[in-house]
């Protein structure tokens, strides 16, 4: 076992050496397939459910804020784990990285129990509050009951894959996402429409296909984490060690989760506003949110590489490399946003017709895509600012960047836009938010990085964890 583990340790890519641009590209390129697969996963569900009609599509649109809410909670845990594991690896402390990873997975199991129980018990009141009427609510209930029962298969692989990426390995998580997307494409039509001897399950089939797919990728990601990278210990940790690891992870994870929670909360508020314009508006914006994710696909590949890169270089006291990565990544995001702007201005009607044959849905979806695309580039710049601030152990500043976007800009601008200009005004509010927030993110993250000395030992980082004896 010792020889195998040593070999795995030596195989870990060094993110603190070599060209910054080439290192980020080496990590980001494999993520392209995985990011595409992730978007294809969501779009596959949406496309097949759309074949069932506008009402099921609207039901799925209502589930989006809640699914996002759970994802943001888990994402906070993943960000905390990624930051601490990559920081430990940058310091050369692999034993600490193993312990943090293992204890983060235990914390994830606890989160699974809480989310599943509370979720199932609150389906009806939550979705009524979002504006779901008696026609849509039964379908929402069918989908979310199965979804909540399988939430473990979303939480555990998400944390595991974040820990794998913290080593610099972005290839294997991407392969798992691609395999998951393919499996979901196979299972969706079988379970939704009743093929190969299975009964037609409608929207329940979409939820069940998602659960089974994630169960398969969960097993695979845990195997890679343990066998390939040696970051998952099978021994029972001591209470002191476990609590110390949780403190480290949650020091980053809680602010990240609270910050992320603002996104689905604001999405719920805006969904409520959009619901006042009818079922077609909900169906259009729900599908639009999934379509526009393709605009973020390539920038998201780079974003997935930034957290482990910043964490390892901050642990190795290489802020010069962190600053260089910030400049190049934000420039790339802004320029790529110009490309997606042209794509959606020209192709919005085509994309809309792929997801609906309802003329009203197509018209609303086309307007949505053509308005919000003006802010896509700066939205990614804003997201990168948060990654850098978390990576250098400034979680409260990272949260501040997001609070400013959601509370200070998105909600008030959307409300004002809706009040004065109707549905189009809500879309314009979102577009203005992205442009302003991205600009402020550049200034904020730059000021914090410039305030740190080049040879910093990691202001805001937890004290080194002491070895735990039996």
MOKA-V548894 format. One record per run of one state. SS is the DSSP state (alpha for helix, beta for strand, coil for the rest). FROM is the first residue (numbers start at 0). LEN is the number of residues. If there is no record, write none. Layout:
ss={SS SS}
from={FROM FROM}
len={LEN LEN}
This chain:
ss={coil alpha coil alpha coil alpha coil alpha coil alpha coil alpha coil alpha coil alpha coil alpha coil alpha coil alpha coil alpha coil alpha coil alpha coil alpha coil}
from={0 1 11 19 50 53 90 93 121 122 129 133 149 151 166 170 193 202 228 238 275 278 315 318 355 358 391 394 421 422 451}
len={1 10 8 31 3 37 3 28 1 7 4 16 2 15 4 23 9 26 10 37 3 37 3 37 3 33 3 27 1 29 19}
